[in-house]
Amino acid sequence: MAHHSHNHGHHHHGHHHSAVDGMSHTEANAHFFDKMAEKALSESWLKVERRMTSELRDRLVWIGIEWANKDVEASKDVRLLDYACGTGMMTRTFAPHITSATGVDVSPAMIKAFNTCIPDSGLPYHRVSAVVGDIISDPPSSSVTGPDFQDFDLIAIGFAYHHFEHQDVSVRKLSERLKPGGVFLITDFAGEQKGHVPEEAAATMKVTGFEEEDVKSVFAKEGLVDFGLEVLKENVVFEMDGVTIDRKVFIAKGRKPDRPVASI
Ligand SMILES: C[S@@+](CC[C@H](N)C(=O)[O-])C[C@H]1O[C@@H](n2cnc3c(N)ncnc32)[C@H](O)[C@@H]1O
C-alpha cells in the first residue's frame, strides 16, 4: 500500500502523506477522529477497551510506579496524563490506582466524549479534566502549558503512537512532562497491518505497527531507561467501517531517570 512504507517510526523523515490535500498530518487526525468519536463508544471498541483494561491492570507491578493507596489518608498524589486520550480508555483503566487524570487530544469531539464519560472512571470531577491540545507540536498548544500539564507520574498512550508524525519527537516532548522517575507507557499494534485499511484511516497513520526494536531504540534515544515490552498472547479484534481488524498488540514502558543521565 502506498501509504505505508515498510520502514518504521524514526526512519520516516521526509515522507508526508495527509488525508486531505492541504491538511497537516495532525489536522488530518483531528478531522478523522472528530468523525470517529461517536463510533469510539461502539460495542466493538468497548470490547477492546475491556480487554485492554484487564491486560493493563494485570501489569500494575510490571509498570512499576507507586500507585495511590486510597485507604491511607494523605496518600501521595499519582498523576496520569492520558495523551491522545480519545474517550479516555487509559483514564478508566488506571482510575482506581491514581489520584488524578488529565486527558489531551487534538480532536474536539473526542474531548467532548471524554468529558461525558468522566463519571464512568469513578474519579471525582475535580480530579479529571480533558482539553483539546497538542503537546508534541513545536510550540505546544497554549491549552497545555502551565503546572497542570507538568510532573506526571505516568503518561499513557493508547493506540495513538502510530498516529504521531515523528515517534522520537513525541517521546521527547511527552517525557519532558514526566516527573523524574515517572513512567512512559504505550500500548499499540505490533507488526504490520495486513490487508485493507480504510483509505481515510490509513492517511492518519505514519506506520501501521511497530517491532520491539523500533520502540526500544526510540525510548533509548530519548533517554528513557528500564525498557520493557510485552506482546499480548491473544490478538485484539475489532470492526472498522465494516472491516475486521485482527492485530497483535504490545504494551511497552520506559522510565525517566531519577536524575538526568549526564551526557558525555
Ligand atoms: C485510536 S484513537 C485512541 C484513543 C484512546 N487513547 C483509546 O485508546 O481508546 C487515537 C487518538 O489519537 C488522537 N491523536 C492523533 N494525533 C494526535 C496528536 N498529535 N496529539 C494528540 N492526540 C492525537 C486522535 O484524535 C485519537 O483520538
The ligand as a Tripos MOL2 file, in Angstrom:
@<TRIPOS>MOLECULE
LIG
   27    29     1     0     0
SMALL
NO_CHARGES

@<TRIPOS>ATOM
      1 C1         -7.3120    5.2600   18.0050 C.3       1 LIG1
      2 S1         -7.6190    6.6880   18.9800 S.3       1 LIG1
      3 C2         -7.2430    6.0690   20.5880 C.3       1 LIG1
      4 C3         -7.9350    6.7880   21.7020 C.3       1 LIG1
      5 C4         -7.7070    6.2630   23.1340 C.3       1 LIG1
      6 N1         -6.3580    6.5420   23.5900 N.3       1 LIG1
      7 C5         -8.0110    4.7890   23.2530 C.2       1 LIG1
      8 O1         -7.0780    4.0210   23.4720 O.co2     1 LIG1
      9 O2         -9.1650    4.4070   23.1260 O.co2     1 LIG1
     10 C6         -6.2430    7.7680   18.6060 C.3       1 LIG1
     11 C7         -6.3940    9.1760   19.1690 C.3       1 LIG1
     12 O3         -5.1850    9.9150   18.9390 O.3       1 LIG1
     13 C8         -5.5230   11.2630   18.7450 C.3       1 LIG1
     14 N2         -4.3550   11.9490   18.1630 N.ar      1 LIG1
     15 C9         -3.7830   11.7410   16.9630 C.ar      1 LIG1
     16 N3         -2.6900   12.5270   16.8130 N.ar      1 LIG1
     17 C10        -2.5530   13.2320   17.9610 C.ar      1 LIG1
     18 C11        -1.6130   14.1960   18.4330 C.ar      1 LIG1
     19 N4         -0.5830   14.6060   17.6870 N.pl3     1 LIG1
     20 N5         -1.7790   14.6970   19.6750 N.ar      1 LIG1
     21 C12        -2.8230   14.3200   20.4500 C.ar      1 LIG1
     22 N6         -3.7420   13.4250   20.0610 N.ar      1 LIG1
     23 C13        -3.6070   12.8730   18.8390 C.ar      1 LIG1
     24 C14        -6.7520   11.1770   17.8600 C.3       1 LIG1
     25 O4         -7.5000   12.3650   17.8240 O.3       1 LIG1
     26 C15        -7.4900    9.9980   18.5130 C.3       1 LIG1
     27 O5         -8.4210   10.4270   19.4730 O.3       1 LIG1
@<TRIPOS>BOND
     1     1     2 1
     2     2     3 1
     3     2    10 1
     4     3     4 1
     5     4     5 1
     6     5     6 1
     7     5     7 1
     8     7     8 2
     9     7     9 1
    10    10    11 1
    11    11    12 1
    12    11    26 1
    13    12    13 1
    14    13    14 1
    15    13    24 1
    16    14    15 ar
    17    14    23 ar
    18    15    16 ar
    19    16    17 ar
    20    17    18 ar
    21    17    23 ar
    22    18    19 1
    23    18    20 ar
    24    20    21 ar
    25    21    22 ar
    26    22    23 ar
    27    24    25 1
    28    24    26 1
    29    26    27 1
@<TRIPOS>SUBSTRUCTURE
     1 LIG1         1 GROUP 0 **** ****
